[in-house]
Amino acid sequence: MAKPLTQAPQVPARTFLNFPLVLDLDNLEADIAILGIPYGLPYRPHEMANDQSRAPDAIRQGPSYVPYTLSSYDWDLDGYLLDGRDITVVDCGNVSADLNDHQEHYRRAEQAARKILATGTTLIALGGDHGIPIPVMRALQRQETITLVHIDAHIDWRDQVNGVREGYSSPIRRASEMDWFGSIVQIGIRGNGSARAEEVQDARDYGADIITAYEMHDIGMAAVLERIPDGGPYYLTIDADGLDPTIMPGVMAQAPGGLNWLQVRQLVHGLVNKGRVLGMDLVEIAPSYDHGHITITHAERLICNFIGACVRAGYYD
């Protein structure tokens, strides 16, 4: 008997905002689905178990204001989260892994994402490191050309690290090789890290619009949104270190000068209203690096703003 693609969150078991747990992806009926993808592909032996793999459950079990989030007026949205509409949000648990084959986690993640996306459901993937969007982006395969919007401190265009081509330094390079992705807009880039001169040149040769954090602060998020092609569809990938460590300190690669809360909220709402966002991911949160639940609180608010914006944009009417 084949191992299920997903499994319930770990003890203490709790879904995101206590939404229903649905593990039967073959009979999924939902508007929005949460999916944990905990495990990336390690570059080194000690990375086989990393702090980011704990993040999907940490976000679910964090200090969210359940049940207030669902039952109280949300000033981020000027109304209730689901706006009093008949919207079905489910949590599909975490993609299961195979201790004998690290790549199997990606294969299962792609299968799970394909089943979710095939129903027209909006996917919210929780990582895990920044390798986990790679199987999701494969699952997005379609005739339409997708614009990729990427928030990060790093451009993530490495071809390989220690022979690993689908790790956390390579998701945007891998996306650029998928025929269904067109424009790539990268926001919040700063500091140093995964890029060398050749990766920067490859990104520019592709035509990626690299908007550094400093340019973003100078021109404002409204101007950034104008540089994103109109109409969609879009996929949004958010590395937590793209946000400033004052609001998301729980990351392995802290870099000053990232997006603040007002900017990331404006981007989420603005993008959702420019055209259909097929899904998003939030990755690279390291729970043990957090302080006073600051990171997890902002993660919950970010996800809720995305959900609320999709509802109000009429995605499910």
MARLO-198327 format. One record per residue (C-alpha): y, x, z; residue number from 0. Coordinates in nm, 3 decimals, m for minus. Each point is the difference from the previous one (the first is absolute). Layout:
REM residues N
<rec <Y X Z> NUM>
...
***
This chain:
REM residues 317
<rec <0.000 0.000 0.000> 0>
<rec <0.338 0.140 m0.102> 1>
<rec <0.241 0.082 0.278> 2>
<rec <0.294 m0.246 0.017> 3>
<rec <0.322 0.127 m0.159> 4>
<rec <0.201 m0.075 0.312> 5>
<rec <m0.057 m0.034 0.373> 6>
<rec <0.191 m0.152 0.289> 7>
<rec <0.269 0.206 0.175> 8>
<rec <m0.140 0.216 0.276> 9>
<rec <0.000 m0.087 0.370> 10>
<rec <0.218 m0.148 0.131> 11>
<rec <m0.038 m0.215 m0.309> 12>
<rec <0.324 m0.159 m0.114> 13>
<rec <0.127 m0.088 m0.343> 14>
<rec <0.357 0.042 m0.115> 15>
<rec <0.205 m0.268 0.178> 16>
<rec <m0.333 m0.172 0.080> 17>
<rec <m0.034 m0.123 m0.358> 18>
<rec <m0.355 m0.110 m0.087> 19>
<rec <m0.257 0.275 m0.059> 20>
<rec <m0.164 m0.044 m0.343> 21>
<rec <m0.271 0.246 m0.101> 22>
<rec <m0.150 m0.206 m0.285> 23>
<rec <0.208 0.134 m0.288> 24>
<rec <m0.211 m0.179 m0.261> 25>
<rec <0.130 m0.336 0.120> 26>
<rec <0.352 0.100 0.098> 27>
<rec <0.266 m0.270 m0.002> 28>
<rec <0.327 0.147 0.121> 29>
<rec <0.357 0.064 m0.103> 30>
<rec <0.038 0.327 0.189> 31>
<rec <m0.274 0.235 0.124> 32>
<rec <0.017 0.292 0.242> 33>
<rec <m0.253 0.277 m0.071> 34>
<rec <m0.052 0.312 0.210> 35>
<rec <m0.102 0.313 m0.194> 36>
<rec <m0.034 0.258 0.276> 37>
<rec <m0.150 0.310 m0.161> 38>
<rec <0.147 0.235 m0.257> 39>
<rec <m0.177 0.296 m0.157> 40>
<rec <0.038 0.312 0.217> 41>
<rec <0.125 0.332 m0.129> 42>
<rec <m0.152 0.191 0.292> 43>
<rec <m0.291 m0.061 0.243> 44>
<rec <0.223 m0.082 0.297> 45>
<rec <0.169 m0.277 m0.203> 46>
<rec <m0.320 m0.204 m0.027> 47>
<rec <0.115 m0.192 0.306> 48>
<rec <0.378 m0.029 0.007> 49>
<rec <0.249 m0.192 0.205> 50>
<rec <0.114 m0.212 m0.295> 51>
<rec <m0.344 m0.164 m0.020> 52>
<rec <0.084 m0.176 0.327> 53>
<rec <0.319 m0.153 m0.139> 54>
<rec <m0.130 m0.328 m0.149> 55>
<rec <m0.135 m0.112 0.337> 56>
<rec <0.300 0.145 0.187> 57>
<rec <0.232 m0.216 m0.211> 58>
<rec <m0.218 m0.305 0.066> 59>
<rec <m0.018 0.066 0.374> 60>
<rec <0.359 0.116 0.046> 61>
<rec <0.268 m0.165 0.211> 62>
<rec <0.078 m0.277 m0.245> 63>
<rec <0.150 m0.320 0.135> 64>
<rec <m0.303 m0.216 m0.066> 65>
<rec <0.022 m0.298 0.009> 66>
<rec <0.379 0.017 m0.025> 67>
<rec <m0.013 0.160 m0.345> 68>
<rec <m0.159 m0.314 m0.139> 69>
<rec <0.166 m0.262 0.215> 70>
<rec <0.357 0.123 0.049> 71>
<rec <0.301 0.024 m0.228> 72>
<rec <0.010 0.340 m0.171> 73>
<rec <0.352 0.124 m0.060> 74>
<rec <m0.128 0.262 m0.247> 75>
<rec <m0.103 m0.293 m0.219> 76>
<rec <0.242 m0.272 0.113> 77>
<rec <m0.291 m0.225 0.088> 78>
<rec <m0.365 m0.001 0.096> 79>
<rec <m0.229 0.267 m0.141> 80>
<rec <m0.182 m0.238 m0.236> 81>
<rec <0.304 m0.228 m0.038> 82>
<rec <m0.198 m0.310 0.098> 83>
<rec <m0.198 0.019 m0.324> 84>
<rec <m0.374 m0.030 m0.057> 85>
<rec <m0.061 0.375 m0.032> 86>
<rec <m0.337 0.160 0.076> 87>
<rec <0.008 0.352 0.141> 88>
<rec <m0.329 0.168 0.089> 89>
<rec <m0.115 0.335 0.136> 90>
<rec <m0.295 0.143 m0.192> 91>
<rec <m0.076 0.267 0.258> 92>
<rec <m0.056 0.367 m0.079> 93>
<rec <m0.183 0.146 m0.298> 94>
<rec <m0.331 0.142 0.121> 95>
<rec <m0.089 0.367 m0.036> 96>
<rec <m0.308 0.213 m0.063> 97>
<rec <m0.042 0.312 0.211> 98>
<rec <m0.210 0.162 m0.273> 99>
<rec <0.245 m0.062 m0.284> 100>
<rec <0.374 0.007 0.062> 101>
<rec <0.073 m0.120 m0.354> 102>
<rec <m0.194 m0.321 0.071> 103>
<rec <0.290 m0.124 0.214> 104>
<rec <0.224 0.013 m0.308> 105>
<rec <m0.259 m0.177 m0.213> 106>
<rec <m0.026 m0.279 0.256> 107>
<rec <0.378 m0.014 0.035> 108>
<rec <0.037 m0.044 m0.376> 109>
<rec <m0.264 m0.274 m0.007> 110>
<rec <0.163 m0.181 0.292> 111>
<rec <0.347 0.028 m0.153> 112>
<rec <m0.126 m0.123 m0.338> 113>
<rec <m0.157 m0.309 0.160> 114>
<rec <0.322 m0.077 0.189> 115>
<rec <0.235 0.059 m0.294> 116>
<rec <m0.223 m0.194 m0.242> 117>
<rec <0.080 m0.321 0.190> 118>
<rec <0.376 0.055 m0.038> 119>
<rec <0.029 0.085 0.368> 120>
<rec <0.278 0.235 0.109> 121>
<rec <m0.160 0.309 0.154> 122>
<rec <0.139 0.186 0.301> 123>
<rec <m0.201 0.319 0.053> 124>
<rec <0.022 0.192 0.326> 125>
<rec <m0.093 0.369 0.002> 126>
<rec <m0.119 0.255 0.069> 127>
<rec <0.166 0.292 m0.170> 128>
<rec <0.176 m0.013 m0.335> 129>
<rec <m0.320 0.048 m0.195> 130>
<rec <m0.103 m0.360 0.066> 131>
<rec <0.234 m0.160 m0.258> 132>
<rec <m0.200 0.174 m0.276> 133>
<rec <m0.293 m0.248 0.001> 134>
<rec <0.246 m0.288 0.041> 135>
<rec <0.199 0.116 m0.302> 136>
<rec <m0.324 0.017 m0.201> 137>
<rec <m0.074 m0.358 0.105> 138>
<rec <0.340 m0.107 m0.138> 139>
<rec <m0.120 0.066 m0.357> 140>
<rec <0.141 m0.262 m0.239> 141>
<rec <0.170 m0.047 m0.336> 142>
<rec <0.348 m0.019 0.154> 143>
<rec <0.187 0.319 0.073> 144>
<rec <0.067 0.044 0.371> 145>
<rec <0.305 0.176 0.145> 146>
<rec <m0.096 0.220 0.294> 147>
<rec <0.255 0.018 0.281> 148>
<rec <m0.069 0.282 0.243> 149>
<rec <0.168 0.070 0.336> 150>
<rec <m0.078 0.345 0.137> 151>
<rec <0.141 0.332 0.110> 152>
<rec <m0.232 0.167 m0.257> 153>
<rec <m0.058 m0.061 m0.370> 154>
<rec <m0.385 0.020 0.023> 155>
<rec <m0.057 0.141 m0.348> 156>
<rec <m0.257 0.269 0.091> 157>
<rec <m0.294 0.005 m0.242> 158>
<rec <m0.243 0.131 0.262> 159>
<rec <m0.018 0.168 0.339> 160>
<rec <m0.314 0.203 0.075> 161>
<rec <m0.166 m0.173 m0.294> 162>
<rec <0.074 m0.350 0.133> 163>
<rec <0.189 m0.203 m0.264> 164>
<rec <0.036 m0.330 0.187> 165>
<rec <0.147 0.109 0.331> 166>
<rec <0.331 m0.083 0.163> 167>
<rec <0.201 0.244 m0.214> 168>
<rec <m0.108 m0.155 m0.331> 169>
<rec <0.045 m0.382 m0.015> 170>
<rec <0.302 0.000 m0.230> 171>
<rec <m0.158 0.255 m0.236> 172>
<rec <m0.311 m0.221 m0.018> 173>
<rec <0.214 m0.311 m0.061> 174>
<rec <0.178 0.177 m0.287> 175>
<rec <m0.341 0.039 m0.168> 176>
<rec <m0.078 m0.373 0.015> 177>
<rec <0.105 m0.182 m0.317> 178>
<rec <0.117 m0.310 0.188> 179>
<rec <0.274 0.185 0.187> 180>
<rec <0.328 0.058 m0.177> 181>
<rec <0.325 0.079 0.179> 182>
<rec <m0.026 0.189 0.328> 183>
<rec <0.291 m0.009 0.244> 184>
<rec <m0.024 0.235 0.299> 185>
<rec <0.241 m0.057 0.288> 186>
<rec <0.080 0.204 0.311> 187>
<rec <m0.123 0.338 m0.119> 188>
<rec <0.120 0.284 0.221> 189>
<rec <m0.094 0.314 0.191> 190>
<rec <m0.297 0.206 m0.110> 191>
<rec <m0.371 m0.062 m0.018> 192>
<rec <m0.247 m0.091 m0.271> 193>
<rec <0.200 0.092 m0.312> 194>
<rec <0.028 0.327 m0.181> 195>
<rec <0.228 0.064 m0.297> 196>
<rec <m0.274 m0.095 m0.246> 197>
<rec <m0.058 m0.341 0.165> 198>
<rec <0.371 m0.073 m0.005> 199>
<rec <0.010 0.085 m0.370> 200>
<rec <m0.306 m0.217 m0.071> 201>
<rec <0.162 m0.295 0.178> 202>
<rec <0.322 0.045 m0.196> 203>
<rec <m0.187 0.044 m0.328> 204>
<rec <m0.176 m0.331 0.065> 205>
<rec <0.337 m0.165 0.055> 206>
<rec <m0.031 m0.075 0.370> 207>
<rec <0.335 m0.102 0.148> 208>
<rec <0.014 0.222 0.309> 209>
<rec <0.270 m0.129 0.233> 210>
<rec <0.039 0.240 0.288> 211>
<rec <0.084 m0.131 0.344> 212>
<rec <0.343 0.156 m0.030> 213>
<rec <0.077 m0.167 m0.331> 214>
<rec <m0.129 m0.328 0.143> 215>
<rec <0.234 0.025 0.298> 216>
<rec <0.290 0.086 m0.230> 217>
<rec <m0.046 m0.281 m0.253> 218>
<rec <m0.151 m0.268 0.225> 219>
<rec <m0.316 m0.206 m0.031> 220>
<rec <0.161 m0.261 m0.226> 221>
<rec <0.058 0.270 m0.261> 222>
<rec <m0.357 0.126 0.047> 223>
<rec <m0.132 m0.350 m0.065> 224>
<rec <0.200 m0.015 m0.324> 225>
<rec <m0.187 0.308 m0.122> 226>
<rec <m0.337 m0.175 0.041> 227>
<rec <m0.093 m0.180 m0.325> 228>
<rec <0.046 m0.376 0.018> 229>
<rec <m0.270 m0.262 m0.020> 230>
<rec <m0.303 0.171 0.153> 231>
<rec <m0.282 0.003 0.062> 232>
<rec <0.032 0.259 0.273> 233>
<rec <m0.218 0.186 0.244> 234>
<rec <0.165 0.142 0.313> 235>
<rec <m0.148 0.299 0.179> 236>
<rec <0.165 0.105 0.326> 237>
<rec <m0.074 0.327 0.174> 238>
<rec <0.128 m0.038 0.356> 239>
<rec <0.163 0.345 m0.014> 240>
<rec <0.230 m0.138 m0.269> 241>
<rec <0.174 m0.184 0.281> 242>
<rec <0.215 0.196 0.242> 243>
<rec <m0.189 0.130 0.305> 244>
<rec <0.253 m0.174 0.224> 245>
<rec <m0.172 m0.327 m0.096> 246>
<rec <m0.346 0.132 m0.098> 247>
<rec <m0.071 0.308 0.211> 248>
<rec <m0.377 m0.055 m0.014> 249>
<rec <m0.070 0.213 m0.308> 250>
<rec <m0.147 0.345 m0.055> 251>
<rec <0.288 0.127 m0.215> 252>
<rec <0.328 m0.102 0.160> 253>
<rec <0.306 0.068 m0.216> 254>
<rec <0.357 m0.097 0.095> 255>
<rec <0.212 m0.207 m0.235> 256>
<rec <m0.241 m0.272 m0.111> 257>
<rec <0.053 m0.372 m0.059> 258>
<rec <0.136 m0.193 0.294> 259>
<rec <m0.111 m0.352 0.088> 260>
<rec <0.283 m0.178 m0.181> 261>
<rec <m0.074 0.194 m0.319> 262>
<rec <m0.375 m0.058 m0.003> 263>
<rec <0.049 m0.369 0.077> 264>
<rec <0.251 m0.029 m0.285> 265>
<rec <m0.242 0.173 m0.235> 266>
<rec <m0.291 m0.229 0.091> 267>
<rec <0.201 m0.321 m0.040> 268>
<rec <0.178 0.124 m0.312> 269>
<rec <m0.321 0.108 m0.172> 270>
<rec <m0.184 m0.324 0.081> 271>
<rec <0.285 m0.194 m0.156> 272>
<rec <0.021 0.217 m0.316> 273>
<rec <m0.348 m0.100 m0.111> 274>
<rec <m0.356 m0.046 0.119> 275>
<rec <m0.122 0.264 0.245> 276>
<rec <m0.378 0.005 m0.038> 277>
<rec <m0.050 0.179 0.328> 278>
<rec <0.107 0.277 0.229> 279>
<rec <m0.146 0.260 0.228> 280>
<rec <0.124 0.166 0.316> 281>
<rec <m0.161 0.337 0.070> 282>
<rec <0.022 0.326 0.196> 283>
<rec <0.068 m0.147 0.343> 284>
<rec <m0.147 0.225 0.272> 285>
<rec <m0.019 m0.220 0.313> 286>
<rec <m0.032 0.287 0.248> 287>
<rec <0.334 0.139 m0.123> 288>
<rec <0.183 m0.326 0.070> 289>
<rec <0.254 m0.042 0.281> 290>
<rec <0.050 m0.326 0.184> 291>
<rec <m0.170 m0.195 m0.282> 292>
<rec <0.307 0.064 m0.221> 293>
<rec <m0.207 0.071 m0.311> 294>
<rec <m0.242 m0.289 0.046> 295>
<rec <0.285 m0.242 0.073> 296>
<rec <0.177 0.096 m0.323> 297>
<rec <m0.330 m0.021 m0.190> 298>
<rec <m0.053 m0.356 0.121> 299>
<rec <0.357 m0.095 m0.090> 300>
<rec <m0.033 0.157 m0.344> 301>
<rec <m0.319 m0.192 m0.076> 302>
<rec <0.150 m0.325 0.130> 303>
<rec <0.310 0.047 m0.214> 304>
<rec <m0.220 0.055 m0.304> 305>
<rec <m0.205 m0.312 0.074> 306>
<rec <0.308 m0.210 0.069> 307>
<rec <0.179 0.125 m0.311> 308>
<rec <m0.302 m0.081 m0.222> 309>
<rec <m0.018 m0.351 0.145> 310>
<rec <0.370 m0.063 m0.058> 311>
<rec <m0.011 0.144 m0.353> 312>
<rec <m0.230 m0.289 m0.092> 313>
<rec <m0.307 0.214 m0.070> 314>
<rec <m0.235 m0.270 0.131> 315>
<rec <0.172 m0.320 m0.113> 316>
***
